[in-house]
Amino acid sequence: MMIDKTQPAAASMAQEPVKKKRGVAIQREIAVLLAMVVFNLIFTQHFVSLQTFNVNLTQVVTIVIVGIGMTLVVATGGIDLSVGASMAIAGALAPMLFMNIEGPLGILLAFTLPILAAAACGIFNGLLVTRLNVQPIVATLVLFIAGRGIAQVITDGSLQAFNNPAFQWIALGKIAGVPFQILLMLVLVALFTWIVRKTLFGKYLLVTGGNEDAAYLSGIPTARVKMIAYTVCAALAGLAGLISISVNSSSDANVVGLGVELDAIAAVAVGGTALTGGKAYITGTLIGALIIQLLRYTLLAHGIPDAAALVLKAAIIIAAVYVQRKRG
């Protein structure tokens, strides 16, 4: 799906105020993250270690990857509650492919077909939103409920355990001692930051979320922009699903992607992207995910139950939305 480049004038209007606010938003999130790092440096034992660094980063990878797609959808003024189900569907399909088709072909299909299946979920969501004018939260709730059921049907409700180093390299492999999944996450953050900031699609994305009616009257294909956003979001969720099952050496449709939609939305909100649309801070989503992960680590390191992290996560979302509202 291509974006028409003949009418870029309206899209450029969104960039000026966004550029002025982006730096302030990112600086604020970095300050919060650094404050948490300093706290752990002083009060948390064994915080300064390569193992702690790797554990925190690898645990945040899937949230960031899903959060990138969620940022695009939220920028259009929408939401996607079905990303966890898309992860589960991709995670259910992959083992069936590489366990039943031997050699490189099985590995290739295990990486491509599940992501395409997840992208199809995004197309379904996009059609409901753009063609049938279903509210995004309702449209994506359909696959939130049915998608995990589809994954359970694919696996017959059973756990799929496996040991396939070639497939699992996406999560367990390393390049120069750095886990590949971390490098992949950083590449995706850089790529989509560039797309949002420098491409015509990025400009159209922000204008569509800022004022869809004005964007449409200006000639911007708002329906196509939304379709792309939902499709990319679901495809990234499918990729995150492959990483998730690779880490655990198993695929369980009941568990893969469970609750990730809330973590992704929290990362987007904490990262400064307004849930009302019109903004997209990919780097902010990365920082927001790191803040949430570091908060959870800090609580666990000091003997506070994980349930408390859920309560604080909810409080952080409320605070982030309140700050955005005050700024707006």
N, C-alpha and C positions, 0 to 999 in steps of 0.2 A: 504494500500500500504506500503510494507516494503522495507527498504534499505539494499542492500547486504553488509555484513560486511567483505567480504573476501579480499578486496583491500583497506585498509585504508591509505596506505603509502602516496599517493599523497595528500590526504586530510589534512594530518598533516602539509604540507608545508605552508598552508595559515595561520596557527595559530600564528607563531612567530612574523611576522611584525604587524599583527592585534593587538596582545596583547600589543605591545609597543606603538601603536598609540591610543588605546582605552582610556587609562587613561588620556592622554593629551586632547583628544576631550571632554571627559566628564567633566574634570576640567574647560575647557573653557566655556562650556554651563552653568555649575553651577555658574561660576563667573558672567556671564551675568544675570542669573536669580536672584542671590543675589543682584546685583546692582539695578535691577528693584524693588525688595522688599524694599531695603533701601530707594530708591526714594519715594516710596509710603508711607513708614513709616514717612518720613519727610514732604511730601507735600500733601498727600491725607487724607482727613478727614474720620474717621470711618473705616480706613483700618484694624486696629487691632480689629477684632471681629470674633466670631465663625461663624456668619452668612456670612460674606464676604468670610471667608475661605471655607465654605461648598459650597457657590454659585460658586466660581471659580473652585473648584475641580469637582463638579457635571457637570458643563458646559463643562469640558474638557474630561470627561469620554469616550464619544462615539468617539471623535477624537483619543484618545490614543488607544482604542481597535481596531479601523480601522487602525490606524497607525502601530500597531504591525504587522498585516498582510501585510500591504504595505511595511514594512521594509523587510520582508522575500522575497517578490516579487522583490523589488528593488535590494536586495542582489544578485539575480540571473541575474541581468542586465535587468530586465523587468520593467513594470509599469502596474497598474491596474486602469483604469478610470471608471470601472463599479461598484465600491464599493457602491456608492450612490444608484444605481439601485438595487443592492442586498439588501440593507437596506429597500428600498421601497417594494420590493417583500415580504420579511419576515414580514414587518410591515403590509402588506395588508392581508397576510394569517392568522396571529395569531388571530385577532378578530373574523374572520369567524369561527375558530375552537372553541374557548372558549365560544362564544355566541350561537353556535348551538349544542355543545356537553356539557351537564351539568356534574358537579362534577369534581373530580380529573383527570379523563381521559381527559376531555377537556383541562384542564390546562397543563397536561403533553404533549398532542399533540400540543398545542399552543407554547410550548417551543422547541419541537424537530423537527416537520415537517417543520416549516419556516426556521430553521437553515440548515436542510438538503436540502431544496429547494435552499437556497443561496449557499450552497456548490456545488450543481449541476451547478450553474452558473459559479463557479470557475473551475469545471471540463471542462465545455464548453470552457472557456477561455484557459485553459491549453492545450486542444486538438488542438485548432486553432494555438497556439504558437509552440507546440512540434511536432504535426503530419503534419500540413499543412504549417509550417514555416512562418506563418503570423507574421509580426512585432507586438510586444506586444501592442504598442499604437493603432494600427489599430484593432487588435483582440479584445481588451477590449472596443474599441469605439463602437463596434457592440451592446453590451449589455448596454453600456452607453446610447445609443439611444433607443434600443428596450426594455430594461429591465423595464424602468419606464412606458412604454406603456403597458407592461404585467401587472404591478401592477395596472394600471388604469383600465385595463380590469377586473381584479380580483374584484376590488371594484366597478365596474361600474361607475367609475369616481366620486364617492360620498364620503363625509367625514364619517368615522365610529367612532362615539363617544361611549364611554363605561365607566363603573365604575366597575372594578373587582379587589378588593383588593388582592386576591390571586395571580393573574397574575402580577399586578402592584407592588408587593412587590420587584421584581427585581430592581426597580428603586426608590421606595418610602420607602422600608423597612429599618430598622436600626438594627445594632447589637452593643450593649453597647454605643448607641448614635451616632455611626458612620454610615452614609448611606451605605447600602449594595453594591450599585453600585461602590462606591469608593474602598471598600474592594475587590470586584471582579476585578476591574481594576488593583489593586496592585498585586493580585495573578497572573493574566495573565502576567503582566510585569515580575514578578519573574520567572514564569514557562518558558516563552519563552526566557528569558535571559539565563536560565540554558540550554535550548535546543540548543541555538546558540553556547554557549561557551563550553558545556561539552559533547554533543552527536555527534555521527558519522554523523547524518543528518546535524548538524550545520556546521561541517567541510566540508562536501560535498557541502553545500549551498554556502559557501564562495569561494570554489575552482571553482564551476560552474560559478559564477559571475565574478571571477577574470580572468579566461581563460578557456572558455567552451571547446574549441578544445583540449587543453592539458588535461583537466579533463576527457573528453570522451576517449581519447587515453590511459589514465591511468586506464581505466576500471570503472570509476564512472558513474552510470546511470543518466546522466544529465537530460534526458527527464523526468524521474520519479521524480527527485528532483524538477524540475519546476512545474510538475503537483501537487505535494504536496503543494508547496508554493502558487500557485493560488487557490487551493481548500481551504486551511486553511484561506487565506486572505478573500475569499468570505464568509466562515462560520463565521468568526469573524465579518464581516460586517453585517451578518444576526443577530447575537447576539446584535450588536449595534443598529440595527433597532428595536428590541424588547424593549430595554431600552428607546429609543427615543419615541416610541408611549406610553410607560408606563408613562413617565414623563408628556406628554401632554394629557393623558386620551383620546386620539383620534388617528386615523390613516388617514392620507391624502396622497395618492400616489403622489400628486403633490409637496409635501413639504418634506416628510421624506427622509433624506439623501441628500437633495439638497445642492450641493457644498462641501460635506464632502470629496470628493476625493482630492480637492485642499488643504483643511486644513490638511489632512493626509500626502500628499506629502510635504507640507510645514514643518510639524512637523518632518518628516523623514530627510529632507534636513538640517533644522536648528539643528537637533540632531546629525549631523555628519556622517550619512550614505551616502556614495557617490552614486549619482544617476547613475553612470556608472557601479555599481555592485562591488562585491567582499568584501563588508563590511556590517555589520549588528549590529547597536548599539540600542538595544531595550530600554535600560535605557536612551539613548540619545533622542530617540523618545518621551519618557515621558517628559523629560526636555524641548525638543523643543516645545511640545504642551503646556506646562505650560508657556513658554516664550510668545508664541503667544496669549494665553488667557489673561495673565497678561498685555500684551501690549494693548489689546483691552479694558480691564477693566480700565487701567490707562487713556486712551484717553477719554472714556466715563465719567469717574469720574471728568475729568477736562473740560467737556463741548465740547469736540471735536467730530464731527459727526462720526458715525460708518463707513461712506464711506471712511474716512481718514484711518481707520484701514485696509481697503482692499488695499489701495495704499501702506501703510507701509508693509503689509504682502508680497506684490509682491516685494518690495525693499529688504526685509529680505531674500526672496528666492534667489534673484539675488546675494546678498552679500554672502549667505551661499555657493552657487555653486562656486562663485569666490574664496572664501577661500579654498574650497576643491580642486579646480583646482591648486591653488598656492601650496598647500601641496603636491598634486600629482606630 
